[in-house]
């Protein structure tokens, strides 16, 4: 169990470190973009796929977020990532308004698309 707890702590620390990396001018633009996207989604108070949906609800928490973190961490230069991890260990976990806005925008877009696809084009009374 302690191995799982350590893994969860390192994931939380890396999310905050990526949030810091996304704002640092020394990080390449592509790594900044990946770090910003992963941190915004991971720190968002709501999920793209709600947790109450069986299996899929936890898919993003168990697979997508860790894979995104792994990719973003590899894109950030190692010496900078070590510095960001040290700083993240001293900070509190921030909240992401951008992640919240992104998830809400995706849900609104999905609702509009579904309404457009399934809305009757015209009611004919015969």
N, C-alpha and C positions, 0 to 999 in steps of 0.2 A: 504493500500500500504506500509506503514512503516513496518508492520510485515513481508512482503515479502522481503523488503530491509534488515531488520535485519537478517532474515533467510539466505539470500544470503551472507551477510557479515560473518556470523558464518560458513557457508560452506567454504568460501574462507580461513578463518582463520584456520579451522580444516584441510584443505588440506595442508597448510604450516606447521601446527603443526605435521601432520603425516609425512611430508617430514623430519622434524627435528627428529621425533621419530625413523625413519628408520635408522638414523645415530648414535643414542645414544646407548652405550653399556649396559646401565641399562635395556633396553627393552628386553623382551624374544624374542628368535629367530623367533617364529611363528608370533608374533605381528609385529616384524621388517619386515618380509616378506610380511605380509598383508599391512602394512603401506607403504612399498616401492612400491608395485604393485598399490595400489590405488593412491598414490601421483604421481607416474610416469605417469599413465594414465590420471589423472585429469590435470596435468600440461603440458601434451603433447600439442604441437601446432596444431596437427591434430587429428581427431576422428577416431575410428575404423569403425564406420558407419558414412559416410559423412552426414552433416546436410541437403543437398539438396534432400536426399531420403525421400519422404513423410512418416510421422509418425515415421518410424524406425530411421531416422536421429536424432531426438530429444529424442528418447527413452533412450539412454545412458546418456544424460545430465540430464534428469528429473527423471530417475528411477535407473539406474545401478550405476552411480557415488554416489548419496546420500546413497544408500544401502551399497555400498562398504565402504564409509566413516563411516557409522554407525557400521558396523562390525569391521573395523580396530580400531575405537575409543574404542569399548568395549574390545578389546583384549589388548590394552595398559593399564597398571595400572593407576588408576584414579589420584593418586597424581602426577605421571609423566606427564599425559596428561594435567593437570592443569598448570604445569610448562611450557610445550611445547606451550600451547595456549597463555600464557603470552608472551613468546618469539616471537611467530608468530605474535602477534598484533604489535610488534615493527619492524618486518621485512617486506621487499618487497616480492611480490610473485615471486619465482624463476621459471625458465623455466626448463623443463625436457628433456634432450637429450635422456635419457634412454627410456622414454615414446615414444618419436618420433621414435627411433630406433625400439621399439617393434611394434608399429603400422605399420611402413613401412615393417617390417619383416612379419607380418601377411598378409598384402596386397600382398607382393611378393609370399608368400607361397600359398595364395589363387589363384593367377594368374597361378602359376606353376601347381597346382592341376587341375584347370579348363582346362589348355592347355593339360595336360596329359590325362584327361578324354575325351575331345572332339576332340583331334587331330586325323585326319584320320590315321589309321594304315598303309594304303598303298593305292595308287591310281591305280586302275586297269582300263586300257583302253581296251574296247572290241570293 
